[in-house]
Amino acid sequence: MTSREPAAWTCLAEVLGIEGNGLLFADARDGEELIGRCRDAGYTVVAVDTAGVTDFREAQRRIADGLRLPETAGRNLDALADSLADLARYWPGAPRLVLAWCRPERVIEADPTGWFRLTDVLTEATERLWRGGTDPADRLFETLLLAEGYDG
């Protein structure tokens, strides 16, 4: 699809039929199906698994690596925020990008403060990146959290 008209852009919650904005929770058992639906809707999906990770900095590093961001984005939240603001540079062919964060529950349980700091950066990136479809740097960026046992 080459159209950059706003009507061509649908938020991820609508595509998947789940509630949320920017940060969407779903059960990991539905992960394959949901990722497939994202791809069918024209989203580029970057899957990052944090099974067993208990520290938000390690989760941050894995997210930055998965998104092919500079190394500093993996260890500094300001650098992560700056890099996410420049997703068009790192993902020029992906105007719709989904971070499929698989198994975040250990980070949530073990480091809730770090979890909130990290997800705030991801949510702010979602809010900042979309300007209405006319700017070539516009990106739909959302995070799909696939948690074990999530029952919404």
C-alpha positions, 0 to 999 in steps of 0.5 A: 500500500502506497497511500499515506492517507490517514484513513489508511492508518488503523490503530493496532487495537482496532486491528486486533480487536483488543483494548488499549492505546500504544500499550496493548496486553494479550495472552501469550497463547494468542501470540502467533495469531495476533502477530499474524494479524498485525502482519496481515494489516501491514505492520512490521513486527519486531518480536522481543522475548524477555522470558526470565528477565527480572531487570528492566535494563536487560529488557530495555537492552533486548528491546533496543537490540530488537529494534536495531537502535544504537547501543546507547538506547539499550542502557539509557532511557533518554537515548531510547526515547531519542532513538524511538523518536527517530524510527523513520531513520532506523526503519525507513520501510516500516511506517507501521511498526509493532514491538511484540514484547513476549513474556514481560511478566517477570520484569513487571513482578520483579522491577515494577518501577523500572517496568513503568519507566520503560513502558512510559518511554514506549507509550510516549514514543507512540504518542509522539510519532504519529502526526497525521499521515503527511509527514514522511517521518510519521510512524505508527508504533505500538507495543503488544505485550504478550504475557503468560496467563494474561486474562484481560 
